[in-house]
């Protein structure tokens, strides 16, 4: 049998995310993906020359 984790010992259970937290996570991921695509496009058509 596995040993109990710290959460088991303290009796903590993870709480579900609030709707606003889910929205912030989605916005952050969406912004990151959009900026990554923009960076890829810019670096494709304007390569660094030095």
C-alpha positions, 0 to 999 in steps of 0.5 A: 500500500502506498504511503499517505501524501501530505494532502491526505494527512492534513485532510485537504481536498482540492477545490474546483476552479471558479468560473473567473479563474477558468476564464483567466486561464483561457484568456492567458492561453489564448493570448500566449498562442496568438502572440506565438503565432504573430512572432512566428509570422514576423520572424518568417517574413522579417528575419534577423540580419546581423 
